[in-house]
Amino acid sequence: MNQVSSSNKAPKTERGRRTRNKILEAAEVEFGEKGFHEAGISGITYRAGVALGTFYTYFESKEEIFRALVRYMSRRVREW
């Protein structure tokens, strides 16, 4: 499996950061409601209101977004 880190796909613009965060927030709800195994990328993109291709602009897989979500949530907790 090709392991491209999410840092290689980090958004370069404010709009990109907002879109990525919107996808992460949608993933938080999707994983929270369905659990990791039942959650799907299509459900995440539907909740975020973005196209499936947009997901792959920022993340390689469901596993990668899950790891990014853990980091994202940890950062939010520390800021709070």
C-alpha positions in Angstrom: 0.0 0.0 0.0 1.3 3.4 -0.9 1.8 5.4 2.3 1.5 9.1 1.4 1.4 11.1 4.5 -1.4 13.6 4.9 1.3 16.3 5.3 2.0 15.9 1.6 -1.6 16.7 1.0 -1.9 19.6 3.4 -4.0 22.4 2.1 -2.1 25.4 0.9 -4.9 27.9 1.0 -7.4 29.0 3.7 -10.3 27.7 1.6 -8.5 24.3 1.4 -8.0 24.3 5.2 -11.7 25.0 5.7 -12.7 22.2 3.3 -10.3 19.8 5.0 -11.7 20.7 8.4 -15.3 20.3 7.1 -14.4 16.8 6.0 -12.8 16.0 9.4 -15.9 17.3 11.2 -18.1 15.2 9.0 -15.9 12.2 9.7 -16.2 12.8 13.4 -20.0 12.5 13.1 -19.9 9.5 10.7 -17.4 7.5 12.9 -19.3 8.5 16.0 -22.7 7.3 14.8 -21.6 4.2 12.8 -18.2 3.2 14.3 -15.1 2.7 12.2 -16.1 -0.4 10.3 -19.5 0.7 9.3 -18.5 4.3 8.4 -17.8 5.0 4.8 -16.0 7.6 2.8 -19.2 8.3 0.8 -21.1 9.0 4.1 -18.3 11.3 5.2 -18.4 13.3 1.9 -22.2 13.4 1.9 -22.2 14.9 5.4 -19.5 17.3 4.4 -21.3 18.4 1.3 -18.2 17.7 -0.9 -17.5 15.5 -3.9 -15.9 12.1 -3.4 -12.8 13.3 -5.4 -12.4 16.2 -2.9 -11.9 13.6 -0.1 -9.0 12.1 -2.0 -7.5 15.5 -2.5 -6.8 15.5 1.3 -6.8 11.8 2.4 -5.7 8.5 0.9 -8.1 6.2 2.8 -10.6 5.8 5.6 -7.7 4.7 7.8 -5.8 7.9 7.1 -8.7 10.2 7.8 -9.3 8.3 11.1 -5.7 8.9 12.2 -6.0 12.6 11.1 -9.2 12.9 13.0 -7.6 11.7 16.2 -4.9 14.3 15.8 -7.5 17.0 14.9 -9.6 16.2 17.9 -6.6 16.1 20.2 -5.5 19.5 19.0 -9.1 20.9 19.6 -9.1 19.5 23.2 -5.7 21.0 24.0 -6.8 24.4 22.6 -10.0 24.2 24.7 
